[in-house]
């Protein structure tokens, strides 16, 4: 089975066989996490770089009221916290959304990889810039997109990211996110999310079933979202 981390970085730069072998060796000792298990919590001493090989994880923050804001979803092939060791402690938590297989790469090991393999260094820095682009897109969604635009935009993004690592089948892909989790990511209530999903289905744009999403009309979904995939910087055909 292809290493999703290699697949992800290969979508950003051309990697040599030597680069691929080095990345596979660095992620060869993963650990399994149960769903809802924290990999690291806010306030903990910063740890290694996490690389997701199976499953989904998320970044999140708990407010004083007890409510949660999810700030990012990470799926197979994604890495997080390349430079986190520069900080004294975590300012957010990272949790498994589903059962997940996650490799850890120490800062020293990652520095050696990047020094000895310029293509890996370029891919990692590009991936970090893409992460920042995703964060900007989420900020725009929270601040300026309507609720239906916000949901449609997130689905477009997740579909393209899943397609990049071979997790889609035609216009269908695994979406292991409950309406509560979607609500925590989009700054909405679960009731509101349910209403918006029904509207998207009635418009013939999107259908969600337990654990999966089907894009019924890619062009319509993209139009509703006002989606422009440029911020993902992938070398792929567009959604529509």
PyMOL commands that set and color helices and strands:
alter all, ss='L'
color gray80, all
select helices_A, chain A and resi 4-10+17-26+84-86+107-116+118-144+147-164+179-186+190-202+218-225+229-232
alter helices_A, ss='H'
color red, helices_A
select strands_A, chain A and resi 31-33+38-40+49-54+57-62+68-74+79-80+93-96+100-105+168-169+172-174+206-209+212-215
alter strands_A, ss='S'
color yellow, strands_A
deselect
rebuild
show_as cartoon
